[in-house]
Amino acid sequence: FDLEAMWRLSALPFDRPGYSGSRVTFVTPSRWSEEHQRMQPQAEPRVVSVKGQERISLPAGSFIAWKVALDKGAYWYDAKAPHNLLRFDSGYGTSLVLTSNED
C-alpha cells in the first residue's frame, strides 16, 4: 500500500468546492525502470476525490472524518486540524485503524 499518500493527503483542502476528482502527481524519487534498466525518479498522475464527511467509530473513539478516495484505496482524516489519519483501507485487503487516542 501507498505510505506516501497517507500523510500527503492529510494536507488537502478538504472543504474546497470542486476539489473532488482533481489530478495530483506523486513523485517517487527512485523506482526501477524496465525501459531504462536502472533506478530513476518517476512522476505518476493520479486522481483524488474528497467524498465528504462521515461519522466513523473506531477502537479509539467516534470521529467526524473526511473520506478521501485515491485509486482503489480510501482514507479517513479527522475533520479537525491537523487532520490526522484515522482509518485506511487499501482496497486490496490491507486496513489500518486508530486504536488509541492518547497524547
C-alpha positions in Angstrom: 0.0 0.0 0.0 1.0 3.6 -0.5 2.7 5.0 2.6 3.3 8.4 1.0 -0.3 9.0 0.2 -1.3 8.5 3.9 0.5 11.7 5.1 0.4 13.6 1.8 -3.4 13.6 1.5 -3.8 15.0 5.0 -2.8 18.4 3.6 -5.8 18.5 1.1 -8.2 21.4 1.2 -11.0 19.0 2.1 -13.8 21.6 2.1 -12.8 23.4 -1.1 -15.7 23.1 -3.6 -14.9 21.3 -6.8 -11.8 19.6 -5.4 -13.2 16.1 -5.9 -11.8 14.4 -9.0 -8.6 16.5 -9.1 -5.4 15.2 -10.6 -2.4 15.1 -8.3 1.1 14.0 -9.2 3.1 11.7 -6.9 6.8 11.6 -7.4 8.8 8.6 -6.4 12.5 9.5 -6.0 13.8 6.1 -7.0 11.9 3.4 -8.8 13.1 0.6 -11.1 12.5 1.4 -14.8 12.3 -1.6 -17.1 12.7 0.6 -20.1 16.0 2.2 -18.9 17.2 -0.8 -16.8 18.0 1.4 -13.8 16.6 3.2 -10.8 15.2 6.7 -11.6 12.6 9.2 -10.4 9.1 8.6 -11.6 6.1 11.0 -11.7 2.7 9.4 -11.6 -0.5 11.3 -12.2 -3.4 10.1 -10.0 -7.0 11.2 -9.3 -8.1 12.1 -5.8 -11.7 12.5 -4.7 -12.9 14.1 -1.5 -16.1 12.2 -0.8 -17.3 14.3 2.1 -17.6 14.0 5.8 -19.0 11.0 7.7 -19.1 9.7 11.3 -16.8 6.7 11.9 -16.4 4.6 15.0 -13.0 3.1 15.8 -11.4 1.5 18.9 -10.0 4.9 19.7 -13.5 6.5 19.7 -16.0 8.2 17.4 -15.0 10.8 15.0 -16.3 13.1 12.2 -13.9 12.4 9.3 -13.3 13.4 5.7 -13.4 10.4 3.4 -10.9 10.6 0.6 -10.6 8.1 -2.3 -7.3 7.5 -4.2 -7.2 4.7 -6.7 -8.9 1.7 -5.0 -8.0 3.0 -1.5 -10.0 5.0 1.0 -8.6 7.3 3.7 -10.5 8.9 6.6 -9.0 12.0 8.2 -10.1 13.7 11.3 -12.3 16.7 10.4 -10.4 18.8 13.0 -7.0 20.1 12.1 -4.3 18.8 11.8 -6.4 16.2 10.0 -4.7 13.1 11.4 -5.3 9.8 9.6 -7.9 7.8 11.4 -8.6 4.9 9.1 -7.2 3.4 5.8 -8.4 0.7 3.5 -6.1 -0.1 0.6 -8.8 -1.8 -1.5 -6.5 -4.8 -1.7 -7.2 -6.3 1.8 -5.0 -4.1 4.0 -6.7 -1.9 6.5 -5.4 0.3 9.4 -7.4 1.9 12.1 -6.6 4.2 15.0 -6.7 2.2 18.2 -5.7 4.8 20.8 -6.3 8.5 21.0 -3.9 9.3 23.8 -1.3 12.1 23.6 
